[in-house]
C-alpha cells in the first residue's frame, strides 16, 4: 500500500516553518527554562517554606535576576522594561561580535 503524503505535507508545511522559526530564536529556550524553574519552585514551595520562607523569595529573585541579565545581554526584553534595561545595559558586557543579534519584531 503506497500512501501519497503530498497533501498532508502541504498542509503541515506552514505550521512546521513557524515551529522551526520559534525554536531558532535562542531566547525562546530561555523562556522555557524560566518557566520550568518557576514550576519547580512552585512544586517545591512547601518544602522550601518548611526550611525557610526567605528561601522561596531568594529562589524567585535569583530566577528574575538571571532573566534580566539575559535580557540585558541579548536585548530581547519586553517593551515595557526597555527603559529600565537601557539604563542598566552600559554596566554589562555586550554580545560578542561573532554572535548575530536576535531578530526583533
C-alpha positions in Angstrom: 0.0 0.0 0.0 1.6 3.2 -1.2 0.3 6.4 0.6 0.6 9.8 -1.1 1.7 12.2 1.7 1.9 15.2 -0.5 -1.4 16.8 0.6 -0.6 16.3 4.3 2.9 17.7 3.9 1.5 20.8 2.1 -1.0 21.4 4.9 1.7 20.9 7.7 4.4 23.0 5.9 3.3 26.5 7.1 3.0 25.3 10.7 6.3 23.4 10.6 8.0 26.6 9.4 6.5 28.6 12.3 7.7 25.9 14.8 11.2 25.9 13.3 11.4 29.7 13.5 10.2 29.7 17.1 12.9 27.2 18.1 15.6 29.0 16.1 15.3 32.0 18.4 17.6 31.3 21.3 15.6 33.4 23.8 12.7 31.0 23.4 14.8 28.4 25.2 15.4 30.9 28.0 11.7 31.4 28.4 11.1 27.7 28.5 13.9 27.2 31.1 12.5 30.1 33.2 9.0 28.6 33.0 10.2 25.2 34.3 12.3 26.9 37.0 9.2 28.7 38.3 7.1 25.5 38.0 9.8 23.6 40.0 9.8 26.4 42.6 6.1 26.2 43.0 6.1 22.4 43.2 8.8 22.6 45.9 7.2 25.5 47.7 6.1 23.6 50.8 9.5 22.0 51.1 11.3 25.3 50.7 8.9 27.1 53.1 9.4 24.5 55.7 13.2 25.2 55.6 12.9 29.0 55.4 10.3 31.3 53.9 13.1 33.6 52.8 14.5 30.7 50.6 11.4 30.9 48.4 11.9 34.6 47.8 15.6 34.1 47.2 15.0 31.4 44.5 12.4 33.6 42.8 14.7 36.7 42.9 17.5 34.5 41.5 15.3 33.4 38.6 14.3 37.1 37.9 18.0 38.2 38.1 19.1 35.6 35.6 16.2 36.5 33.2 17.1 40.3 33.5 20.8 39.6 32.8 19.8 37.6 29.8 17.6 40.4 28.5 20.5 42.9 29.1 22.9 40.8 27.0 20.6 39.7 24.2 18.3 42.8 24.2 15.2 40.7 24.0 13.4 42.4 26.8 9.6 43.2 26.7 8.9 46.8 25.5 7.6 47.7 29.0 11.0 47.1 30.5 13.0 48.7 27.7 13.8 52.0 29.7 15.0 50.0 32.7 17.2 47.7 30.6 18.6 50.7 28.7 19.5 52.2 32.0 21.5 49.2 33.3 22.8 47.9 30.0 26.0 50.0 29.9 27.2 48.3 33.1 27.3 44.9 31.5 29.2 43.4 28.6 27.7 43.3 25.1 27.1 40.2 22.9 30.3 39.1 21.2 30.6 40.2 17.6 30.6 36.6 16.3 27.1 36.1 17.6 24.4 37.6 15.3 21.9 39.8 17.3 18.4 38.4 17.8 15.7 39.4 15.4 13.2 41.9 16.9 9.7 42.1 15.5 
